[in-house]
Amino acid sequence: MHASAVGAPLLLLHGTADGAGDSTGGSELTAFANAGPFVTALQQHAKPVENKYFDGAGHNGLFIDTRQHEETEQLVAAFLRKELP
């Protein structure tokens, strides 16, 4: 997806260990190396984006790590409260 085509606010949650070698389901497409440039591109196009990186987490860390799961729930709930009328 190109950042210029984004039409809604985004919440990007990403594990820093996500990628092709990630044993939890990551790939080159989901690699953490793609996250920073995408956030930068969104910002350059004045697209609303919030991001949170989970240190050491893989692609499916949300389902493996209780702390990450709970923090993700809180972040998503706060984001939706803010963005939905």
Buried (B, 14 or more C-beta within 10 A) or exposed (E): EEBEEBEEBBBBBBBBBBBEEBEBEBEEEBBBEBBEEBBEBBEEEEBEBBBEBBEEBBBBBBEEBEEBEEBBEEBEEEBEEEEEE
